Amino acid sequence: MRTKEQLTADIHDKKRAVLVVNTHSRRGRLLYDTALARLKEAGFTLLGAKRVDRPHELPAILREGLERGPDLLIAGGGDGTISTAARLLAHQDVALGLLPLGTTNNFARTAHTPLDLHEAIEVLVEGKVIDLDLGLAGDEPFTNHVGVGLSAEVMLKAPRPLKRALGRFAYPLTALGLLTKHRPLRITVRAEGRHHEFQSHQVYVANGGHHAGRPIAGDADADDRLLVAYPVGGPTRRELLVETARNTAKGPSRTLREEPFLAVGELWLETDRPARVEIDGEPSGSTPMRIGLAANALRVMAPAGAPDR
């Protein structure tokens, strides 16, 4: 494995890259040609450039790109696309380049990547390689979060036509419909020799610093060797709605030392009945589950001034 400095130098000097863009989304379709042209203008030698119109083909196309031997694999899309690329690049001597083309772009925000396409490409040209942590849900790496409870039901049941018509607003509308029948969970989190109990419709375990496009807390990050477990409200539906609004408004001003946050390196999460789990927005199994960390597992191209521990 090269050092971060060596890999940065090779990306700057050789500019050997592969571009993969999820064009299933509207922004991906509109911006693919622009991204391709801008990367060529910046002097990148593209060993491969692929549009992905069928999301189920994304893992295979990313693997094919990695096999071409780039120093930088550039992934364009939303958090699902970035998460898929991150799983492939975990512990690899290749940096992930981010083109944030989704609606919330949580991991790009955590990695300090600008959301403007041209500025994001400037990061690939002028930036540096940093190491970020990945979460581990069982053995499955994740970039942003594990969600247990209502969010997993929403990911399974949000109607596709509604998602096409309303984008991210389809999810809260689906959640409101499901909430009338959703029963709260009794959740137990075991960590560092202690156990913590919550009763809630929803609990998250976050690796990154953002959720739904907003900061979880002012000091949450994907480079701090910490997972952050937190319920959203209590057992009543009203508490869930109030806490969701509070998280939206107060996220940047809160710290991980405050309740209800539990910041640890590893935990075991169980519920009073098997509950569905979503990992980075994709349905993935059910509780109980061990959730841990892979420290410095992912190399990411970030702005030159980005913090790197």
DASUL-V804620 format. One record per helix or strand. SS is the DSSP state (a for helix, b for strand). FROM is the first residue (numbers start at 1). LEN is the number of residues. If there is no record, write none. Layout:
SS_FROM_LEN, SS_FROM_LEN
//
This chain:
a_4_11, b_16_7, a_26_16, b_45_8, a_55_12, b_72_6, a_79_11, b_95_6, a_106_5, a_117_10, b_128_10, b_140_3, b_145_5, a_150_8, a_160_7, a_169_11, b_185_7, b_194_7, b_202_5, b_210_2, b_214_2, b_227_5, a_237_17, b_262_3, b_267_5, b_276_4, b_282_5, b_289_14
//
